[in-house]
Amino acid sequence: MMLCLQGLKQLTHFDERGFLFFDASRRGFWRSFTAALWCLPIWGLAQFIQTKGLDLEVIPHFLLAKSLGYVISWLVYPLLIVRVADMFGVWPNYYRYMVAYNWFRIVLQFIWLPLLLLELVPGALLSPGMAVVFSLLGQAVEMSYDWFIARHALKVEASTAAALTVIDLLLGLLIDQMIGLF
């Protein structure tokens, strides 16, 4: 785990040497999904915040649907990228990309944490308009990192990395919308 932390630190500085600290093997790939467990507390906080105003009898159904969406979101993108990596002929870089991508989700959770904590404070100083601005800023930061990781781990063109970043965003929105139907 210490090597992963060093890799994450390097990647937060947009330093390609960060990839060297991850186990880019099949075993490392499967182990990188433990990042989902590390992300769970902050994700859980976000779900708790979303239950404000819901009827008590709806909350268990809501949490079950959101939990299903959480699991799906951790599985669908890697499955999609297997096909993309094969299609673009960058399959040898797949594990490096997915391992860094998965572990970096922890960093991204911490980027969103301050905004979540502000939502917990009654009468917070954050107006709805400012919350939108901070949310957009957070999304821009997340997409910048996702682009960097795709570009340099997969060794693809900038436009391909941008497309993967947009696909990741749209896939997340699609999963949220589908889970919202339940």
C-alpha positions in Angstrom: 0.0 0.0 0.0 2.9 2.4 0.7 4.0 2.1 -2.9 0.5 2.9 -4.1 0.5 6.0 -1.9 3.8 7.1 -3.4 2.3 6.5 -6.9 -0.8 8.5 -6.0 1.3 11.4 -4.7 3.3 11.4 -8.0 0.1 11.3 -10.1 -1.5 14.2 -8.2 1.5 16.2 -9.4 0.9 15.0 -13.0 4.1 13.1 -12.8 4.2 10.0 -15.1 6.7 8.3 -12.7 3.7 7.6 -10.5 2.7 4.7 -12.7 5.9 2.9 -11.7 4.7 2.5 -8.1 1.7 0.4 -9.0 1.6 -3.4 -9.6 0.5 -3.4 -13.3 0.0 -7.1 -13.4 -3.2 -9.1 -13.5 -2.9 -9.6 -9.7 -2.4 -5.9 -9.3 -5.4 -5.2 -11.4 -7.7 -7.4 -9.2 -6.1 -6.0 -6.0 -6.8 -2.4 -7.2 -10.5 -3.0 -6.7 -9.9 -2.9 -3.0 -9.8 0.9 -3.6 -13.6 0.6 -3.8 -13.5 -0.3 -0.1 -11.3 2.7 0.7 -13.7 4.9 -1.2 -16.8 3.5 0.5 -16.9 5.8 3.6 -16.9 9.0 1.6 -19.3 7.6 -0.9 -21.5 6.5 2.1 -21.4 10.1 3.4 -22.6 11.3 0.0 -25.5 8.9 0.1 -26.4 9.9 3.6 -26.6 13.5 2.5 -28.8 12.5 -0.4 -31.3 10.8 2.0 -32.2 14.2 3.6 -35.8 14.9 3.0 -36.6 11.3 1.9 -39.4 9.4 3.7 -38.0 6.8 6.1 -39.7 3.9 4.2 -38.0 4.9 1.0 -34.4 5.1 2.4 -33.6 1.4 2.5 -34.8 1.1 -1.2 -32.8 4.2 -2.1 -29.6 2.8 -0.4 -30.0 -0.6 -2.0 -30.3 0.9 -5.4 -27.4 3.3 -4.8 -25.2 0.4 -3.5 -26.0 -1.6 -6.6 -25.0 1.4 -8.7 -21.8 1.7 -6.8 -20.8 -1.9 -7.6 -21.9 -1.6 -11.2 -19.8 1.6 -11.6 -16.7 -0.2 -10.4 -17.2 -3.0 -12.9 -18.6 -1.6 -16.1 -15.9 0.9 -17.0 -13.1 -1.6 -16.7 -15.1 -4.1 -18.9 -15.6 -1.4 -21.5 -12.0 -0.3 -21.5 -10.9 -3.9 -22.2 -12.7 -3.6 -25.6 -11.3 -0.1 -26.1 -7.7 -1.1 -25.3 -8.0 -4.0 -27.7 -9.6 -1.8 -30.4 -6.8 0.8 -30.2 -4.1 -1.8 -29.9 -3.0 -0.7 -26.4 -4.0 -3.9 -24.6 -0.4 -4.2 -23.1 -1.1 -1.0 -21.2 -4.5 -2.0 -19.9 -3.4 -3.2 -16.5 -1.2 -0.1 -15.9 -4.2 2.1 -16.8 -6.8 0.3 -14.8 -4.7 -0.1 -11.7 -3.8 3.6 -11.6 -7.4 4.5 -12.5 -8.9 2.4 -9.7 -6.4 3.5 -7.0 -6.8 7.2 -8.0 -10.5 7.0 -7.2 -9.4 7.4 -3.6 -7.7 10.7 -4.3 -10.8 11.9 -6.2 -13.0 11.0 -3.2 -10.9 13.3 -1.0 -11.3 16.1 -3.6 -15.1 15.9 -3.2 -15.0 15.5 0.7 -14.9 19.3 1.5 -18.0 19.9 -0.5 -19.8 17.0 1.1 -18.8 18.3 4.6 -20.1 21.7 3.8 -23.4 20.2 2.9 -23.6 18.7 6.5 -23.2 22.1 8.2 -26.6 23.6 9.0 -26.8 27.1 7.5 -23.5 26.6 5.7 -22.0 29.6 4.1 -22.2 27.8 0.7 -25.1 29.1 -1.4 -26.7 26.8 -3.9 -25.0 28.8 -6.7 -21.6 28.4 -5.1 -22.2 24.7 -4.6 -22.7 24.4 -8.3 -19.5 26.3 -9.0 -17.5 24.1 -6.6 -19.1 21.0 -8.1 -18.1 22.0 -11.6 -14.6 22.8 -10.4 -14.4 19.4 -8.8 -15.6 17.8 -11.9 -13.0 19.7 -14.0 -10.2 18.6 -11.7 -11.5 15.0 -11.8 -11.6 15.0 -15.6 -8.1 16.5 -15.8 -6.7 13.7 -13.7 -8.7 11.1 -15.6 -7.4 12.5 -18.9 -3.8 12.5 -17.6 -4.0 8.9 -16.4 -5.6 7.7 -19.6 -3.2 9.6 -21.8 0.0 8.4 -20.1 -0.9 5.0 -18.8 -2.5 3.8 -22.0 -0.1 5.8 -24.2 -2.9 7.1 -26.4 -3.3 10.3 -28.3 -4.7 13.3 -26.3 -8.0 13.2 -28.2 -8.4 9.5 -27.4 -7.7 10.2 -23.7 -10.3 13.0 -23.8 -12.8 10.7 -25.4 -12.2 8.1 -22.7 -12.6 10.8 -20.0 -16.0 11.9 -21.5 -17.1 8.2 -21.8 -16.3 7.7 -18.2 -18.3 10.8 -17.2 -21.3 9.8 -19.4 -21.2 6.2 -18.2 -21.3 7.4 -14.6 -24.3 9.7 -15.4 -26.0 6.8 -17.3 -25.6 4.5 -14.3 -26.9 7.2 -11.9 -30.0 7.7 -14.2 -30.6 3.9 -14.5 -30.3 3.5 -10.7 -32.7 6.4 -10.3 -35.4 4.5 -12.1 -35.5 1.9 -9.4 
